Amino acid sequence: MHGQWFFSRLIRQAPSDGPGIFPGGLFGLLPGLLLVCLIVDRAAMAQPPEPGPPSSALESAAVLEGALVEAISSAEKSVVAIARVRHSEAGDQKQELDPSDPDFIPNEYASGVVVGADGLILTNYHVLGDPEKNDYFVWVQRRPYKVLQVQKVDKVVAGDPWTDLAVLRIAAENLQPVRYGDVTKLRKGMIVLVLGNPYAIARDGEASAGWGILANTGRKATPRTRSLEAGSQRETLHHSGGLLQLDARLNLGTSGGAVLNLKGEMIGLVTAQTPLDGADQSAGFAIPADQVFRRTVEHLKAGRKIQVGFLGVSVRPLDIKQHHQGYKGVRIDQVLAGSGADRAGMRIGDVITHVDDHPVQVRNDLFHYLGGLAPETRVRFDIRRGQSASSAGEEKKLEAVLSKRYSELAGPAYSELSDPSWRGIRVDYATAMPPRLSGHPSDPLGCVAVVHVQLDSPAWKSGLRAGAYVSHVGKTRVENPLQFYRLVQGRDAEVTLIRCRDDRQGELLLVPLP
């Protein structure tokens, strides 16, 4: 067959086989592409020529080149450049900082993706830092005039440290939102494109492009130096897996940029560069644009914080002998009293083999799946009870309702919508108490955590402090913040709360009217 026909057939098959599927990732580099083209053409010379115009290696390469150019062209208007300017840097020089000046070069810069035609921009949480201490500027190519516009960010809509995602709003209209691709069809070896703002050179409104192959999926983020607060907990969802590994050059400034398939659809958002300091700069990671990603983006666009589900178990791997016998799963070695796992009837020694019909082979399979769910989600588990080297144990099916985990180890979440409060206090799920406030007695039968008390508020005057747990409003037990706020809403008199104590008797507190 002719080389041109061979490659054009592959390109035509790509939509049905998945975005950019090429055998074994042979075309990760242009020299490899040309070599294959030459081999195909040499093979064709030994066969009777088919009717039609002659083919060449260059023509075959041009087919792939055209696909890359078209994919980039269709998506580049959806990728923007972002600069972060610290308030301390502006200071007395505020009048001198002019981001519209071509000579302005920010010290801190990154990329973003348009997710709303009315000026909503998606980027990484870590790109923004603290919104109270920074200003942000966005460069975007506007249609139809193709005139460069630099916009100061009107508002940081919401940011979530758990998923490393954040949404900004700029005063712009008629932007081109990015199109999502189907991440369920991703396979190692697929060609991927990256659009971003390397070294802050995309301030002319033109995103810079790179390419490579998808090296792997389901990768874990690099462990960070543990803080005293983090302990052994995962700081983000990505520390339990799920990331795309890219064999594409991700230079400084491409965080928040788009990873594309050959259709120009976004399949991921760049989140990290090298796995280790000093490692090869040509590899990095991206957050896949899967269902959890898209659901998170919609919540952030609406100005809402992300809440993360929590089961209430710790697990360990099966021993080597059980693995050799073909057993799969993870063994529970701790169950938190009063948690969803406890109420579902899970016990120490149970082996979890499936969660919502997804197989569990290692602990990250379990925690990564649960980390993408919201509190109050009902989750089905397949377990084996009494499994040992000599016994398969008894199969059981259990259903647990998730509570909420504390998910701000990598930094505080923020949003347009303020957290609910009542008479100076904010409460949350008992399992979401910040580690710095832990150590106070709780009630495994059900309670809520007091995470903030305003100074000199009615709640403060009643004796409540951050770190306490409340088990009752009046005579009614409360198990989650929704119940608490529903019970206290509209009360026009002092309200009795019961604060948990070590003796499980509780302490009556009277919260007066404001």
N, C-alpha and C positions, 0 to 999 in steps of 0.2 A: 504494500500500500504506500501511497505517497505520504511524506511527512506532514504536509499541510492538512490532508484529510484526517490523519491520525489525531492531530491536536485539536482541530475544529470539532471532531466527534467527541473528544474528551470534554471540551468546553460546553458542548450542547448537552452532554449527559449530566453536567454538574448540578443543575437544579433538581433533578430527580434523585441523584445519589447523595445530595448534601452539598453545602457550599464549598466549592473548591476541592473536591476529592480527587487526588492524583495518586497513583499506585506508589506506596512506600515513601512518599515525600521526595521523589526523585528530583523535583525541580526547586528545591530550597535555595539553590544558587544558580545564577544564569549560566556559568560555565557548564554545570551539569546538564542544564536544559539543552544547550547547544550540542553537547556530546551525544545526548540521546537522539536529537534531531539528525545528526550526522550518521549515526548507526542506522536509523530508520531509512534514511535516503540511500545509504550504501546497500542495505538489504533490498531496497526497491530496484536498484540497478541490476540485480541478478534475476529479476523477474520481468516478464513482458510488460511494457509500460501500459498503463490504463489511459483511456482517452481523456483529454483535458489539458489544461496548461501545465507546464513543468513546475515542480515544487523545489524548494530549497530549504536548507536549515534556517536561513534568515527569515523566510516567509513563515515557517512554523513557529519560530520564536516570536514573530510579530503578533501571532494570534494570542499568545499568553500576555504579551506586552499590552495589547489593546484591552484585554480583560482587566488588567491592573489599572490602566489609565481610566477606564470607564468607572470602575468601582471607586477609585479615589475621587473622581469628579462628582459622583453622585452623593458623596458623604462629606466632602471637605467644608461645605457651607454650614455644617452642623457642629464643627469643632472650632473652639475659640481659645485664645491665649488669656491667661490670668496673671496678674501681678498682685503681690501682697506687700503693702507698705506699712510698717509699724508706726504707731503714733509717735513714738520717741524719735524716729527718724525724720518725720515731718516737722514736728516741733516748730522752731523758729524759721525753718526753711519751707514752711507750708506753701508760701507764695512761689517758691522756686520750683516745686514739684509740678511738672506739667506732662502728664502721661501722653498727651497728644503730640508732644515734641518728638520727632524721630530719633533724637539723641538721648531720650530718656531710656535708661536701662535699669530695670528693677533688680534689687539684690535677691529677692525671693519670687519665684515665678513657677508656673505650672500650666496645665491645660484644663479644658472643660468641654462639655458636650451639651448642646441645646436639647432640652427635653420639653420645652413649652414654647409655642410660637409667640407668646406674650412676654418673653424675656426670662424664662426660667432656665438656669444653667446648672448642670450636674457636674460635680467634681469629687475629689476625695476629702474626707473629713480632715485627714492629716495635712492637707494642703492649706487649709484655712487657719489653723492654729486657734487662737482665742479671738473671737469676733469683737470682744470689748477692747482689744489692744491693737487692732489692725484695721486699715482701710483696704479695699480691693478694687481693682480696675480690670475691665474685660475689653479685649479687642475682638471685634466680630465684623465679618464682611456682610454688608446689608444688601438686600435685593430691593428693587431691580436696578438701582443706580450703580451698584458695585462700588460704593463710596465707603472708605474706611471710617468706622465709628469707634471711638474709645468711650466707654461708659464707666462711670463710678458705680459700684454696686449699690443699688438702692436699699437692699435689705438681705441679710442672711436668713433665708426662710427656715431652714432646719438643718441640723447636723447630727449624725449618729456614729459614735465611736465603735460600736459593736460591728457594724458592717463597713466602716470606713467610707461612708457616703455623706454628701452634703449638697444642698441646693441653694443657689443664689438667685436673686432677682435683679435684673437691670431694666432701665426704662427704655424698652425696645419693643417693636411690634413686627409681625410678619416674618419672624425668624423661621428657619427650616429645622424642625425637630428631627433628630436622628431616627432611623428605622432599625428595629431590632431583628436579629436573625435567630434561627432555631438552634439553640445550643445542644439540644438532644442529639444532633447529627454530627457533633464534633468528634474528630478522630485524630490521633497522632499522625503527623506528617502533612496535614492540610496546610495550604498556603494561607498566611494571615498578613494583613496590612495594619500598620499603626500610624495614626495621625495625631500630632501633638505640637508642642511648643518647645523643642529642645533648645537649651541655652538662651531662652527668651527671644529667639529670632523670628517668631511668628507674630510679632507685634504689628506687622503690616496687614494683618487680617487673613493671611494665607497660611494655613496649617502645613507643616512639613510632614513628609511621608517616609515610612520605612517598611521593610517587609522581611519575612522569614517564614518559619513553619511553626505549627503548634507542636511543641516538644512533648507535652503531657498534660493531663487533667487531674483534678483531685489533689493538688499539691497543698502542703501546709505552709503557712507563713513562717518566716524565720523567728525562732524564739528571741524575745528581747530580754535585756537584763531585768530580772525580776525586782519589783519594788516590794517593800514590806507589805503594802496593801494588797498587791496582786497575789502574793504567796504562790501557790501552785495552780491557780485558776488560769483559764484561757482569757487573754485580754480582748481578743476579737473572735468573731465567728471563723475567720480564716486561719486561726491558729489550730483549728481541728481539721483543716483540709478544705477542698473545694476550689482552689485557685487554678487558673490556667497558667501553665509554664510556657513561655514563648522563647523561641530561638530567634529573636529579632532585637535589633539594637534599640535599647530604651535609654536614651541619653537623659541627663538631668533636665527636668522641665516637662517630661512626657507623662508624669503622674496626672491622672484625670483625663488622659487622652483616650481616643476610641480605638479598639481593636476590631477590625472588619474582616468579613469573609469576602469572597470574590464577587459577591453581588452588591457590595457596598453597604451591607447591613452590619450593625454593631453586635458583636458576640461577646464583648468584654470591655471593661474599663481598667486601664493601666493603674496599678496600685503600688507596685514596688519594683525596684530595679534589681540589684544583685542579691543573691541569697545571703552572702557574707561580705563584710568589709574587705576590700582588696581583691575580690573575686573578679572573674571575667565580666566586663561591662556589657557584653552582648546578650545576656540572658536576663529575664525578669518575669514578673507575674502580673496577672490581670484578674479582676473579679468577673466571673462569668455572668452574662446577662440572662440569668435563669429566672424562674418564678419568684424565688425569694428576693432577688435583686429588683425585679420589676415592681413587686408589691412594696418593697421598701421605698423605692423612688416615688411611687404614688403617695405614700404616707408623708414623705418629706415635702413633696410639692404642696400638699395640703397644710403644711406647717405643723405636723404632729410628730411627737417623739415616737421612737420605736420601742416596743416592749417585747422582751425575749422570754420564751417559755422555759420552765425549770421543772425537772422531774423529781429530784431529791435522792439520787443514788450516786455512789461511787462504785467503780467496777475495776476488775483486773482481768488480764488474759487467762485463758485456760492453760493448764500445764502442757508441757511438750508431749507427754504420753497420750493425753486426750486428743491433741491435734493429730498425732500419728494414727489414732483410731478413727479419724474422720469427723470428730465432733467440731462444731462451729459455735461461735457466740462469745459472750463475755460474762464473767461471773460477778454477781453483786457481792461487794464486801462491806457495804454500809448503806443503811436506809435512814434518811432523816425523819425523825418523829414528826407526824402531822403533815408531811409532804404528800403530794399526789401519789407517789410510789407507795408510801405507807398506807394510805387510804385504799389503794387498789389491791392491797394484800401481798405486795412483793416482800420477799424475805431474803436475809443474808444467805448466800449459797445458791440462790436461783440463777440460772443461766439464761440470759436474753439472747434469743436466736433471730428474732425479726421484730421490726418496729413498723407498723402500718404496712406489712407485707414486704418491707425492704430488708434484705438479709443483713445481719450484723456479724462481721467477722473480727473487727477490732474496735476498741473503745471509740475511736474517732468516727466510725460509721454511725454510732449511736448519738454522740453529742453534737456532731455536725448537723444531723437531721433535726434533732430537737431544737438546736439553736436557731433554726429558721422558722420556728413556730411561735405563735403568740400565746400569752396566758389564757387560761380557760379552754384551750384546745383539748379535745378528747383524742387520746392516742391509744392505738391497739398494740399489744405486745404478745409475742409468742415466747413462752419460757419453758424450760425444763427444770423440774424440781427433783432434787435427789440424784442428779447426774453425778457419776463418779467413773473411775477407770474401769469398774466392773459392771456398771449399770447405766443405761441410757436415761433413767429417770422418768418422771411422769410429765407428759406434755400438758400445758395449761395455756389458756388464753385469758389475758387480763386487760382491763381498760382503765387508764389513768387520766385524770384531769390535771393539766399543767398549771403550776403557779407561776411566779415570775422570778427571774434571776437578776442579780445586780450586774449590770452590763456596762459600767462606766469606768472600768479600770484603765482604759487608754485615754481617758479624758471625759469631761462632762458633756452630756447631750444638751442641745438647745433647740428651741423652736419658737415660731410666732405665737402659738397658742400657749398660754401660761398654764402651769400645773394647778389643779383644783386645790383649794384650801378652805378651812372653816375656822373661824375665830382665832386665826393666827397659827394653825398647825397644818402640816401636810402629812398625809399618811400614805403608805404603800403596802404591798404584800410583805408578809413577815419574812419571806425568803429573799426579799430584795433589800434588806437592810444593808447600808454601806458598811464595808469591813471596819472602817475607822470607828463606827458606832456600836459594833457588836460587843457582846459580853453581858448584856442585860438579860434577865429571865424572860422567856416567852411561854406561850401555852400551846402545846401540840394539838389540843382540841380545836384550836382556831383563834387567830388574833391578827391584828394589823400592826405594822411598824410605824412609829412616829419618826419621820426623817427630817423634819424641820419645825422649829417653834420660833415665832417672831417675838423679839424682846418686848416685854411689857404688854403683850396681847392678853386677851382673856384666858387663853390656854396657858400662857406663861404664868399668869397669876394663880392659876389653879394648881400649879406645881408640875405640869408636864414639861419634859425636856426631850430633846432629840436623842434617840437611842432607846426610848421606852417602847413597850408593847401594850396595846389596848385590846382586851378580849371582849368587852361588852359595851354597848350603848344602852344605858338603862339596864333592863333585864334581858336584852337580846344579844346573843353572841354574834360577833362579826368575824368573817373569815377572809374578806378581801376589801380593798378600798371602795369598790362600787357599793357594797352593802353599807359601809360606814357612812359615806356621803349621802346615800339615800335616806338613812335613818336620822341624820342630824339636819337635813335640809328643811328649812322653813320653821325650825324651832324658835319660839319667841320667849323662851324662858331659860333658866339655867339647866344644863344637861349633865346627867351623871354618867361618868365613864369609869370603867374598871381597869386599872393599870395592873399588869402582871407582876407577881412577886415569886420569890423562890418557894414559898410555902404553898403555892397554887391556890391560895385563898383570894388573892387579889386585893387591891386597895381602891377604895372609892374616892373619886375626885369630882368636884363640882366645877364645871366650866361656866362662868357667868356670862351674861349678855355683854356685848361690846359697849 
